[in-house]
Amino acid sequence: MEKTDRQILDAILQLVTVNTTELTSFRSEFNEFKAEMNEFRNKTDKRLGNLETNARQSNQKLGNIEKQMVAIGYELKDDVKQLKTRVSALESEVFS
C-alpha cells in the first residue's frame, strides 16, 4: 500500500510536533538545571569569600598575638637579667 503525499506530510508533521514538544521540555529542564547551578555557584562563591575573610582575620589576630608574645619574652628576659643582677648584688653584700 502506497502512502499518499498527504499521509507522508501528516506523519512528518506528527514527528516534528513530538520532537518540538520534547525539545521544549528538554530546554525547560536544562534552564532549571542551569539556574540551580548558577545559584549553587553564587552561594559557593559567597561562602568561600567568607572563609577567606575569616582566615585573613585569624591570621592577623595570630600575628598580633605572636608579636605580643615576643614582646613579653623580651620583657621577661630583661626582668630575669635584672633579678640576676639584684641577686648578685645581695649575695655580694651578704658574703662580704
MODELLER restraints for C-alpha pairs under 7 A, 6 or more apart:
rsr = mdl.restraints
at = mdl.atoms
